[in-house]
Amino acid sequence: MDAHSASLPTVQLNRMQSVRMVAVGIVVAFMVLRVVPDVYRLVQPLGVFDYVTNDDDVVTKVPDAVPKGTDALRMGDQVRIDRIQPFDRKPGIARIGFTEQNYDRRLPIERKGTERVVYLKATAESVASRAVILLRILLYAAAVGFGALLLIINPRLATFAFFVFCLGGAEPTTFTDVLFDPPWREIPSWIGDTISGQASLALLLFALCLAVDSHRGRVMIGAVLGAAALSLGTVHAYDFWRVTYAALPAGWYSHLYATVETVANVLTAIAFAVAFVRTRGAERQRTGWIVASFAIAGAGRILSEHFFPMYLNFWENGALLSLSIIPVIVVWIAVVKHHFFDIDFMVSRALVYTAITAAVIGIVGGSEELLTYIFYNNTNLAYGFIIGISLVIGSTFGRVKDFLESFVDRFIFRERHAQRTSLERVASNLLDADDAATVYSVLLHDVPSILDLSFSGIMMRTAEGGYTLAHEWNWPPECVSSLSPDHPLTRDIYKSRGVLPEDAVRSTMVKALFPNERLTYAAPLYFDRNVSALVLYGHSVSGLDIDPEERVTLVRLMSNASIALNSIELTAYRNAHAEIALNPQ
């Protein structure tokens, strides 16, 4: 057997799965990359001016300690953003006063028809505020990642709505909004605000998917709410752009957005109530937990919108918005434990592993770049730090892999440990089998039951030299049940046993026997140095896969099965000769 055939199998996705993963990955990368760089605030805190304006740039809150004099900012002053150079127009000029670098600000205002400039001095945001920002970034990345995973595995209206809701959990970014020069600076901001502005209608669509059973009704509702959400997101983005970059009043657009969002929240509450009333028993309890979690997250968002920044500071507002992780956790539990959204991670292992691996690579690579950039701007040892990061990641990559596998086993494939343990126990016990019927029973029934497979079969070699299905369980009628002696696979087996690797599903000729990629695992059994049988496993749904560790255990199990069958045959042969010796007649 060559080294290639003995290597572990690779995970492959079909074209639609790959396209879906790339499309969702682009959206996730864009939204997360707008938020994650704000980790920079741990070493470079924002400067807070503690003044607030409404959507028409009129000051509605001034610092508590207002200095005396004519240049002090006062309630009712009109901030003249149009007097600021377009290059310097960025978040932090209106609505919430903050700065990313310059703690001294000369702000042009208009007071009672007279233009003037006031001098403002920022104070660094508190440690509590920065800690909450870090927490929010981590929670947001986790929520978006989980929402993306559900959408990739099972694309439907409910998972799409949940994904958009998760995307809307970001607060306005600070660091990334000043990385680009105008007009490029405005483009990512516009896209991000358009996506996040659709969160309320996305939640309404999610609630209606729970309340409405008709597929056609869901599609119609999705089309209407999709168009409305895109329009609302555009209004939200235009509202922000109009205040910050166009230097124009935006009170009417802000009021329109707030009104539609309020109506959507009321309709969402009604839809959740209907969904809860229509369910019974355990399903009602699960729905109740989901509804309660969204109610808590919604209450935090409403409090934030009505009281920040007038009455809440940065860390208090961040704590309220962090409540959005609660429904994500509850939906996660419902999906893993109860197959909510009709999602079965077992049937989507290839997608899950590929998505999580891509996420880990992105996190590790992005973290290295971000940490390097932060260190570069705060020390002269930047290149040494780059080398240090590379050495640490390289030396601990095995530990990262072990941690990832442990995380996946614990929170997604919780049955994997039990499966591997059961397979190892069966593999060991096979060596003690007393007869061939016991071996075949284990291969036909015990192994598929442990791995939750749909069918199994054993094709035995016939006296004519071909192979026929001698033992089966739930064998699909459309799959092959015999191989003639002149079949190409049969001829190749007789020429060389190496055409069947330990995991024979890698053989193109074996896979061709099963349409629609339903074959999950195949392995040869050997007797007297010949392939005496083929053990075949599959699933009724294409795309099911078993992980490499289980395949390795199956290889050992099949090897033990061959040893057991040879031992049983040898024992029977010896007993027969002993019987003849005792009874020569």
N, C-alpha and C positions, 0 to 999 in steps of 0.2 A: 504493500500500500504506500503510495507516495505521500509526501508531506502535505501537499495541497488538499488531498482528500481527507487527511486526518485532522485538518485544522477545524477550529470551531466555526459553526455556520454564521453567516452574516445576515443582518436584518435588512429586508428590502421593502420599500413602499411602492404602491402602484402610482400611476401618474397623477390621478386626482388627489390622492393623499399628499403627494409631494407638492403639488400646486397649492393646495389648501394650507399646508404647513408654511410654505414660503410667504403666502399672502398674509396670513395671520402673524407670522413672525416679523414681517416688515412693520405692521401696525404696532405690535408690542414693542419692538426695538425703538421705534420713533417716540412713543409715549413714555417709555421707561427712561430713555436717554435724555428726555427733557427734564425729568425729575431727579434722577440719581445724582447728577453732578452737584446738586445742592448739598451733598455731603461736605462740600468745600466749606460750608458755613461752620463746620466744627472748628476749623483753624482760622477762618476769616469771617467772623460773625457780621450779620447785617447791621448797618447803622439805622436806627429807628428815630424818625423825627417826631413821631407821636402827634401828627396832625392828620385829620381826615376830611375828605371832601365828598360831596354827593356826586351824582352822575352828571351834573352840570358844572362841576369844578368849583362849587361854592363851599367854603370851609364850614364844616359842621362840628368840628372838635379841634381844640387847640391844646398844646401841652399844659399840664397842670401848673407848672411853675412858669408863668408867662412873664418875660422880662418887661420892665417898664420902658416906655419910650415910643417914639413914632414908628420904629421899624419892627415892632412886635407884630406877629400874626394874630389876627382877631377873628372872631366868629363873623361870618357873613362876607369875608373877603373873597374876591373872585380870583382864582389862580389863572394867570394868563399863560397857558401852555403855548399859545401861538407866538409868544415872545421868546420862547426857547428855541434854539437852533434845532432843526429836524434831526441832526446827528445825535443830539443829547436827549431826544424824547425816548423814554423807555419806561417800563413799569417802575412805579415808585414816585412818579411825579404827581399823579392824581390818585384820589380815593384813599389809598394807604401810603403814607409818606415813609419811604425807606430808601437806602442807598446801598450799593454793593461795595463801593470803595471810598468815595469822597464824603467824609463826615461833615464837611462844611458846605452849606447850600445857600446860594442867593436866589431866592424865589421871586419872580416877577408876579405882582398881584395888582388888582384894581379895587380901590376902596372909595366908595361914594363918588364914582366917576373920575377918580384920580389914580393914575398909575404910579406905582412905586416898587421898590425892591426890598424885601425883608431878608434878614440874615438868620439862618437856622443852624443849630448845632445838634448833630445826632448823637445818640447814646447806643452803645453796643447792645444787641439783644442778649437776653439772659441765658444762663446755662440751661435752665429748664426748657426754654424755647428751642434751643438747638438740639437738646436731647429728644424732644417730641418730634422735631423735624426728622431726625434720623430714624426714629421709630416709624413715622408715617411713610418714609421712603421705603423701608423694609416691608411694611405691611402692604403698601401699594404694589410693589413689585411682586409679592407673593399672590395677592388677589388677582392681578392681571395675568400672571402666569397660570393660575388655576383656571380662570375663565377661558384663557386661550386653549388650554389642554382639553377642556370640555367641548369647545367648539370644533377643534381639530378632530376629536374622536367621533363626535356625533353632531354633524352640522344640521341644525334645525332652528326654528324661530326662537324657541325658548333659550337654547344655549347661546344664540347670537345676541338676544336681548340681555342675557346675563353678562356676556362678555362686554357689551357696550356700557352696561352699568358699572362694571369693574373699572373700565377705562376712565369713567367720569369721576373717579375718586381722587384725582390729583388736584392739588391746590395750585394757584398761579406760581410758575417757576420764577426764579430770580437770576441764577447764575447763567443759564443757557440763553436767556433773553438779551444778554449784553455781549455775547461772543461774536455776533455778526454785525456788520455795518448795514444801515438802511440802504435799499429796501429789503434786503435779504433777512434782516432781523424780524420783519413783520410776518414773513411767510410761515415759519414754524409756529409762531404764536397764533396765527389765524387758524391753521390746521388743528392745532391742539385744542384751542377754544371751541372750534366747531364740533370736534369729537366729544369733548367733555360736556358741552352744552346739551347733548342728547340724552344724558343719563336719566333724567326724570321720565321722559317718554319711553325709554328702554325699559325702565322698571315697570311702567304701566303695561307694556307689551308682555313682559314676563308674567305679571299677575294675571293678565287675560289668558295667557297660554295655560295657566293652571285652572282657570275658571271655565274655559270653553273647550268642549270635547271635539267639535266638528273641525276636521282638517281644513275644509274649505273656508269655514268661518275664521280660523286662525290666519289663513293666507290672506284673506280680505282685510282683516284687522292689521296684519303686518304691513300690507302695502300702504294703507292709509296712515298708520302711525310712522312708518318709515319715511314717507314724504314729509309728514309733520315734524318729525325729529330732525331731519336734515334742514328744514326751514328754521326750526327753533335754534339749532346749533349755529346756523349762519347769523341769526339775529344776535346770539350771544357773542360770536366772534366780532361782528360789526360793532356792537356796543363797546367792546373793549378797545377795538382799533380806533373808533371815533373819538373816544376820550383821550387815549394816550398818544396816538400818532397824528390824527387829523386835527386835534385841538378844537373839537366842536362839542357842543352839549349833546348828551346822550340819555337824558332822563326819560324820554318817551320810550326808547328802545329797552332800557332797563326795566321800566314799568311793565312793558309788554311781556318781556321774558319772565318777570316775576309772576305776572298774572297767569300766564300759560302754565308755568311750573306749579302754581298753587292748584289750578284746576286738575292738572295731571296727578298731583298728590292725593286729592280727594277721590278721583276716579280709581286710583291704585288701591286706596283703602277699601273702597267698595268692592273692587274685583277680588282682593284678598279675602274679604269677608264672605263673598259668594263661594270662593274656592274652599274655604274652611267649612261652610255649612254643607256643601255638597259631598264631602268626604265622610267616611265612616271608619270606626275601629282604629287600627294601627295607622292607617293612612291619614286619618284626621289628626292623630297625635303628631305625625311627622309634618303635616301641613301647618299645624298650629305652631310648631317650633320655627318653621321657616317664616311664617307670617310675623311672629313675634320678633324674630331677629331683624327683619326688614323694618319693622316699626321702630325698633331701637335705633337703627342706623338712620332712618328717616328723621326721627326726632332730633338726633345730633346735628344733621345737616340743616334742618329748619332753624334750630337755635343759632347755629353758626351764621346763617344768612341774615337773621334778624338782629343779632346782637354784636357781630364782629364787623368792624373794629371799634364801634362806639363804646361798648361795655365789656368786651372780652379782649384780653391781650393775645399775643401770638401763641403761647403754649396752651392756654385754655381752649382757643379755637382749634388748635391741632389735636388736642385730646378728644374734642367732640367729633371731629371728622374721622378720627381713628376708629370710631365705633362702626364704620362701614365694613370692617373686617369681620364683624360678628356674623352677618348673613353668609359671607363667603365660607366661614368655618362650618356653619350649620349645613349649607348646601353640600360642602365637601363630605361631611359625615353621611348625609342622605345618599349621596352618589356611591360612596364606598360600601356602605352597609346595606343599602336598600335599592341599589341600581336606579336611583332617581334620574330623570331624563332618559330612562331606558338605556343607560350607559353601563356596559359591562367591560371593565378594564381587562378582564381575562381575554376577551375577544379582540382586544386592541393593544396587545402588548408591544407589537412593533412600533406603533405610533407613540405609545407612552414612553418607551425607552429612547426612541429617536428624539422626541420633543424634550425630554428631561436632559438628555445628553447635550443637545444643542443649547439648552438654557444654562447648563453648568459651564460649558465652554464660553458662552457669552459673558456670564457673570465673572468667571476667572479672568478672561481677557479684559473686560471692561474695568474690573477692579484694579488690575495691574496698571492700565493706562491712567485711570483717575488718581490712584495713589501716587504714581510717578509724577503726574502733573502737579498735584498738591505739594509733594516734597520738593519738586523742582523750583516752585515759587517761594519756598520757605527755607532753602538751604543751598549751600554751594556744593553739596555732595550728591547731586542728582544722579550722576552716572553710576556712582557706587551703589546708590539705592536701587537703580534699575537692575544691576547685576544681582543684588541681594534678593530682590523679588523673584527674579528668574530662578535663582538657586533654590529658594524656599519652595516655590511651586513645583520645580522639577523633583526635589527630594521628597516632597509630601504627596505627589500625585497618586501614589498607591493608597495612601490614607484617604485622600479625597474620594477615590473610587470606592473604597470600602465603606466610607460614610454614606455615599450616594446609594449604594446597594442596600445598606441598612435602612436608610430613610425610605426608599421605595418599598422594601419589604414590609416595613412597619405601617406605612400609611396608605399604600395603594394595593400591593399584592400581599395582603396580610396572610394569605394561605400558602405562600411560597415555602416558608420554613417547614410547615406541616407536610407539604407535598414532597419536598426533598427528603425529609426524615422518613416518610412512608416509603418512598422509592428505595432509599438506602436499606431500609429494613427488609423490603421485599427482595431486593437483590441479594442480600445476605442469606435470607431464608431459602432462596431457590436452590442453593447448593445442597440443602438437606432434603430436597423433594424425593418422595419414594417412587413415583411413577411419572410417566410422560403426561398423563392426563392432568396431573397437578400443575405441571409446568405450563401446559397450554391454557389451563384455566386462569392462572395468574397473568399470563400475557394477554389473554382475551378480555378479562373482566376487571382484574384488580388494577392494572396499570391505567386503562382508560378511565376508571372511576376516580383514581387519585388525581389525574390530570384534567378531569372534566372534559374528556373527548367524546365524540359522537359515535364513532364506529371503529371497529378493529377487525383484523383478519389475518390468517396464517395460510399462505400458499405453500403447499408441500410439493416436493419433487415426486413425479410419477414414475412408474416403471418404464414408460416410453421415453422419458427424458425431459418432459415438459414440467410445468407447474400448474397446480389447480388449487382452488380455494377449498381447503379441507376443514377449516375451522373459522367461524365468523361470528360477529356480534353487530347487529344493526347495519349490515353491509349494504351500501347503496346499490340499487339495481343497475344504475348507469355506469358503474365502475367495472373494470375488467375482472373476470373471475377465473381466467385460465390463460396460460401461456403455452403455446404449442412448442414442440421440440425445435422447430425451425424458426421460431420467433427471434428477431435480432437480439433481444436481451438475453434469451436463453442461450443462444450461440455464444454471445460474449462472455456469459458466466462460465460456460464450459471451457472457453479459451483461456480465461484469466479470472481468478476470483477478485482481482484488484479493481474490476469495473464496479464492484459494490463496496463503497467505503463503509466505515462503521456506522455512519449516518447516511443510509442509502438514499434518503430523500434528496441528497445533493446530486444524484444521478439524473441526467436529463431524460433518459429512457424510462426510469421509474416514475418521475413526475408526469411524463406524458400519459401514463396509464390512468391518471386522475384528472378530470376536467375541472376548470375553475379554481385551481390551486387549493383544492380541499385536502390534499395529502399533507399531514403535519410531521410525521416521522416514519421512517422505514429502516429496517435493519435486517441483515442476513443472519441465519442460524447455520452453524457448521457441524457436519458430522463426517468423520473419516476424511478430513481435509477437503470436503466438498460442501457447496452451498446446498443444504438439505431443505431449507425453507426460507421464506421471506415473511417477516412480521411487519404489518402495515397498520398505521393509525391515521385517523383524519377527523375532520370536524364538518358539521353541516353548513357552517358559515365560512366563507373564504376569508383569509386574513388572520385566523388564529395562529398563534405561534407559541412555542415553549422556549424558555430562556436557555442560554448556553449551559448553565450549570445543570439544569434538568436533563439536557441532552447528554452531557458527560455521564451523569448517573444512569441514563438509559443505555448508553454504550456499555457500561459495566454490567448492567442488568442483563442485557442480551448476551454478553460474554459468559456470564454465570449460567444463563439458560442453556447455552451450547454445552458448557461443561457439565451441567446437570443431566442433559439428555444423553451425552456420551457416557457419563458415569452410570446412568440407569441402564443403558443398553449393554454396557460392559458387565454390570452386575447380573443382568438377566442372562447374558451369554455364559458367564462363569457358573451361575446356578444351574443352567441347563446342562453344562458339561459335568458338573458335580452330580446331578441327578442321573445322567447316563452312566457315570462311573459307579454309582451305588446300585443302579438297576440296569445292568448290561443287557438284559433281555428286552 
